[in-house]
């Protein structure tokens, strides 16, 4: 089967489930917006391949995009989200969800996606669904020395928004010690953050 046929069948069966749970949109990307949280579901595929990926993203509207720029909430892409994941096929399927060799295989794959959406798809979003509670738990569970400095800066911003000033400073200070390039943009961003929260 081809991507167009698969997308049409997936849209007919999975998208009503997503919309019933608050997602809106059409095409390859749907979003659920509950300020300050945005959830993004995306189907990534190409006409030249025989499979697709189901990408999942969660973001907070007060954060910049993962690339550092301002976000457009209504057009936010999965790859711009700070928290990302995938709804993967069962073990043994290494290269995404197959479109299937025939209609029966396609329908079997889509049936699995729909039947297990709550367990594997919605479960990702549930970790980032309640603000502030889920994010309080998130920052409290951080192992700062084992976390990448760019991620620590994001977590510091979340902690600051939550009013946890001590933890926000701790995260930023730890990130600064890990930042390998003193003249890098990340190093400067961390220093600026620490200056801002000191005021």
N, C-alpha and C positions, 0 to 999 in steps of 0.2 A: 504494500500500500504506500501511498505517497503522503507528504506532509499536509497537503490541502485536505485530503480525505480524512486523515487522522484528526486534524484540528477541528474540522466540522463535527465529527463524532464526539470528540472530547468536549467541545463547547456545548453540545446538546445534552450531555449527561453529567459532566462535572460542574459546569458553570452555574446551573441552578442550585447546586449544593453550596457553592461559594456565595452566591447572591443571597441565599436564605440565611447565611451567616454574616451578612453585612458588606460583602465585597461588591464593588461597582466597576463597570467598564466592559470592554469587549476586546476582541482581537487576541493578542498574545499576552496582555497584561491587565490584571485587575487589582484594585486597591481598596483597602478598608481604612477609613480615616476616623480616628477617635482622638482628637487633640489631647495631649501632644504626641500620640502614637500613630504611626502609619504602618500598615502591613501591605506588602506587595507580593503578588503571585504572578509568575512569569513563565511562559513556555518558550524555551530556547531551542530552536532547531533550524534547519536549512533545507532548501529544496534538494540539495545534492547529497544529503545524508539519509540514513534509514532509521534514525532515531531522534529523540528530543530529550531535553532535560526540564524538570519542573523545579524552577528556582523560587526560593522563599526569602523574603527580606523584611526586616523590621527596623524602624527608624524613629527618632524623636525629633519633632519639628524645630526644637531650639538648637539642634546640632547642625553643623555644616554637613554637606554630602561627604561620602567616604573619600572623594578626591579632593576635598577641601573647599569646594565652592558652595554657593548658596543653593538651597534646594527649592524646587517648584513642587509643592506637595501634590498637586493634582496630576503631575506628570512624572513623579518620582520613579526612577528605574530601580530594579532589584540590585544592580551592581553599585548604586549610589547609597544603599542602605548600610548602616553601621553594623548591623547584625544580619548575617546571611547564612542560608542553609539550602539543602536540596531534599526533595522528596524522591528518594532513590528507589529503583525497582528491587525485587527480591534478590537475595544473594545469588551470585552467578551471572547476573546481568551487569557487565562492567562498563557499558557504553551508553547509558541512558535507556529511556523507554523505547522499545522497538515499535515501529509503525505496524509491524506484522507482515508476514508473507502473503496473507490473504485476509479477507474480511473477518473470518472466525478468530484468527490470532489477534487482529486489531481489537475486536470487541472484548476478547478475553483480557487483554492488557488494560483497556479502559475500565472494564468492570472491576479489576483489582484496584486501580487507582481510586475509583469512586468508593468502593466498599471499605477501603482502608484509609480514606482521607482523614478521618478524625484521629486515627491512631498515629499516622506518620506525617500528615500535612498540618492539620490544625494543632497538633501537639507542639510543633515548633512555635507557632504564633502565641500559644497559651503562655509560654515563658516570658513574653513581652506584651502582655495584654492589660495589665493593671498598673496605672501610674498614680501614686508613687510606689505601691507595695512591691511589685515585681522588681523594680529597679533598686529599691532599698536592699532587698535580698541579694541582688546581683552584685552591688558594690561591696556588701559585707563579705561575700564569698571570694573576693579577688585575692589572689596570691601575687602581690605587686612585684616582687623580685623575678617572678617567672613569667611576667606579662610584657609584651612588646611595648616600647615607650610610646609609640603612636596610639596604641589602644589605651594605655594608661592616661594619656591626655584626654581622650574621650571620656573615660571613666571619671577623671577628675572633674570634667565639666558637668557630668551627671550628678556627681556627689555635691558639687557646689550648688546646683539647681535644687537639690534635695535639702539644702541647708546643713550638710555635713562638711563644714569648713575644714575641720582637722583632717578628715580623710582625703578631701580634695587636694590639700597641700601635700599630704604624704604621697599620694599617687604622683603628683607632678614632680616633686623632689626626687622620688625614686626614678622616674622616667628620665630626668635630667642626668642622673648618674650613669644611666645606661646609654644615653644618646652618644653615638660614636663621633659625630662630627660637630665640633663646637660652632662652626659657621653655617650649619645646616638650617633650613627653614623650620624643621621640627624643634631644634635646639632653641631658636629664637621664639617660637610659639610657646614653648614651655616656660621660658624666662618671662615672656609677656604675661602669661597666665598667672604666674606666681606674683608678678608685680600687681596685677589687677586684684587678686584676692587679698593682697596685703593692705590695700587701701581701705 
